[in-house]
Amino acid sequence: MATTNQAQVDGPTSPLLAPYKLGNFNLSHRVVLAPLTRQRSYRNVPQPHAILYYSQRTSNGGLLISEATGISDTAQGYPDTPGIWTKEQVEAWKPIVDAVSC
Ligand SMILES: Cc1cc2nc3c(=O)[nH]c(=O)nc-3n(C[C@H](O)[C@H](O)[C@H](O)COP(=O)(O)O)c2cc1C
C-alpha cells in the first residue's frame, strides 16, 4: 500500500527542492548543472565517456546544461570541445542525450 510522508504533505523543506517552471521546462527541482568545459571530445567528437559523465549528473525533472558545443570548425574557443556540425558529431551526441532524457 502506498503511504504519504510528511514532506509530501508539507511540500519540500528546501526551496532548492521545489518545482520551477523555466520557460517550457517544468523542473521538479532547482539544482541545475552549470555548463563546464571538459575538453574531452577528441577531434571535436563527443566520446562515449560523456554518457557516464552526464548520466551521473542527471535526475528526474532536473536540468543539465551541457558544455559549449561548436556549430562550425571556425567557431572554436578551446581544443577538444564537442561539436554538432558533422553527421559523426550528431550521431555521437544521440546516446548521450538518450542517457539523460526522462
Ligand atoms: C560555455 C560555458 C563553459 C563554462 N566552463 C566552465 C568551466 O570549465 N569551469 C568553471 O568553473 N566554470 C565554467 N563556466 C562557468 C560555470 O558554468 C558557472 O557559471 C560558474 O561556475 C559560476 O557559477 P554561478 O553562476 O552559479 O555563480 C562555463 C560557463 C559557460 C557558459
Ligand as a Chemical Component Dictionary entry (heavy atoms), coordinates in Angstrom:
data_LIG
# 
_chem_comp.id                   LIG 
_chem_comp.type                 NON-POLYMER 
_chem_comp.pdbx_formal_charge   0 
_chem_comp.three_letter_code    LIG 
# 
loop_
_chem_comp_atom.comp_id 
_chem_comp_atom.atom_id 
_chem_comp_atom.alt_atom_id 
_chem_comp_atom.type_symbol 
_chem_comp_atom.charge 
_chem_comp_atom.model_Cartn_x 
_chem_comp_atom.model_Cartn_y 
_chem_comp_atom.model_Cartn_z 
_chem_comp_atom.pdbx_ordinal 
LIG C1  C1  C 0 30.064 27.580 -22.096 1  
LIG C2  C2  C 0 30.488 27.708 -20.666 2  
LIG C3  C3  C 0 31.553 26.931 -20.195 3  
LIG C4  C4  C 0 31.956 27.039 -18.889 4  
LIG N1  N1  N 0 33.004 26.279 -18.435 5  
LIG C5  C5  C 0 33.394 26.363 -17.135 6  
LIG C6  C6  C 0 34.448 25.556 -16.628 7  
LIG O1  O1  O 0 35.055 24.761 -17.345 8  
LIG N2  N2  N 0 34.783 25.688 -15.317 9  
LIG C7  C7  C 0 34.119 26.555 -14.490 10 
LIG O2  O2  O 0 34.445 26.622 -13.305 11 
LIG N3  N3  N 0 33.122 27.316 -14.943 12 
LIG C8  C8  C 0 32.749 27.243 -16.235 13 
LIG N4  N4  N 0 31.724 28.010 -16.691 14 
LIG C9  C9  C 0 31.034 28.843 -15.731 15 
LIG C10 C10 C 0 30.083 27.982 -14.919 16 
LIG O3  O3  O 0 29.089 27.419 -15.760 17 
LIG C11 C11 C 0 29.360 28.807 -13.825 18 
LIG O4  O4  O 0 28.656 29.846 -14.443 19 
LIG C12 C12 C 0 30.339 29.350 -12.858 20 
LIG O5  O5  O 0 30.940 28.280 -12.189 21 
LIG C13 C13 C 0 29.676 30.305 -11.841 22 
LIG O6  O6  O 0 28.589 29.699 -11.244 23 
LIG P1  P1  P 0 27.382 30.579 -10.756 24 
LIG O7  O7  O 0 26.892 31.271 -11.980 25 
LIG O8  O8  O 0 26.385 29.615 -10.199 26 
LIG O9  O9  O 0 27.946 31.504 -9.740  27 
LIG C14 C14 C 0 31.311 27.942 -18.003 28 
LIG C15 C15 C 0 30.250 28.704 -18.480 29 
LIG C16 C16 C 0 29.852 28.612 -19.800 30 
LIG C17 C17 C 0 28.709 29.469 -20.289 31 
# 
loop_
_chem_comp_bond.comp_id 
_chem_comp_bond.atom_id_1 
_chem_comp_bond.atom_id_2 
_chem_comp_bond.value_order 
_chem_comp_bond.pdbx_ordinal 
LIG C1  C2  SING 1  
LIG C2  C3  SING 2  
LIG C2  C16 DOUB 3  
LIG C3  C4  DOUB 4  
LIG C4  N1  SING 5  
LIG C4  C14 SING 6  
LIG N1  C5  DOUB 7  
LIG C5  C6  SING 8  
LIG C5  C8  SING 9  
LIG C6  O1  DOUB 10 
LIG C6  N2  SING 11 
LIG N2  C7  SING 12 
LIG C7  O2  DOUB 13 
LIG C7  N3  SING 14 
LIG N3  C8  DOUB 15 
LIG C8  N4  SING 16 
LIG N4  C9  SING 17 
LIG N4  C14 SING 18 
LIG C9  C10 SING 19 
LIG C10 O3  SING 20 
LIG C10 C11 SING 21 
LIG C11 O4  SING 22 
LIG C11 C12 SING 23 
LIG C12 O5  SING 24 
LIG C12 C13 SING 25 
LIG C13 O6  SING 26 
LIG O6  P1  SING 27 
LIG P1  O7  DOUB 28 
LIG P1  O8  SING 29 
LIG P1  O9  SING 30 
LIG C14 C15 DOUB 31 
LIG C15 C16 SING 32 
LIG C16 C17 SING 33 
# 
